Amino acid sequence: DMLESTVKKNTAKIEVKEKKLSDVMAKVTSLELALGEISRNLEHQEEKEKRNLVTIQAGQVELDKLQMLLTMREKEMQHVKQLARTIVDKRREVEVFFHEALDHVRQEIVASRLRYKKQALQDYQQKFREATARMIKFPPIRTFNKSPNNTSYLYADMEAAAQGYIRFLFY
């Protein structure tokens, strides 16, 4: 009986140990599966990180290219601004020159008109003196055009004076 009881005890102990062994083996299998999963996840993570690193490096290369392009564009823009400034300055110089030239021409026109009037008055006074001194016959009287802006009238007036007409100026 004792043997039987010892065998039963040992059998019970063996069953408990087999159950523990089975539980431990199940845990080992479960842990191995989890370890495999973790290992795969780590491999995937490493691959992702490698891809990300490659992407980051490619992005950095692209960023460097864009930075160089931006620097070139900035230099180009500065050059264009400088050219624009030069063009504006030159245009201003040309405008000042044209305004000065226009003022000079206006002054010349005024001076020319004054000389024309003075000469006409001198011619008139000379002819009138000569006529009153009975040196010459009184010349026919002609009124000249009032528009001093039209040069054809000016030339016609000068020609008429050359033919002996006395000039009467109305301007």
Salt bridges, closest charged atoms under 4 A:
GLU37 OE1 - ARG40 NH2 2.93
GLU76 OE2 - ARG73 NH1 3.75
ASP89 OD1 - ARG92 NH1 3.20
GLU93 OE1 - LYS90 NZ 3.95
GLU95 OE2 - ARG91 NE 3.14
ASP103 OD1 - ARG106 NH1 3.53
GLU108 OE2 - HIS104 NE2 3.84
ASP123 OD2 - ARG167 NH2 3.03
